[in-house]
């Protein structure tokens, strides 16, 4: 399990493969200068509920991976996550869809 940490405060554990896909969507939006909301469900060990953060160019984001292997990228999952990120509700984790294209390994993605 990896971790997403926002501005040194709110954080959540996300499986490494899912975290890689979220990172790809987040960095693409930020490169284009597009701020967005990111929401996740909080673990019951910290009271449950959900957390939403506003992600913008000045945000300090940390993507901490438990494993050292680079996962294969499912383009369909990236597209599904990007769709949520572009909606008024903002980015949230959706289940991985069947991969309709080739699985890719992107350089520099852990």
C-alpha angles and dihedrals in degrees: 000000000000128000135234112205122189120205092330090295128070114041140169138189115244128175110261095244093051091044091055091054092047090050091053092053094044095049092047092053093046092049087057091049093247115144117202144169121259119200130187137173114252119231116256088238088072096041102279122245123108139280128216124192129186109235117204139152092278095052119116106225126184122192106191115187125202094204131053098216121100109234123225112261120237105207091198090058092048089051092048092050092046089053091058091044090055093050124089090254092060132218120336133157114271125185116274110263124216109283108252095182140038119303110245136200111211118208115245094019111119 
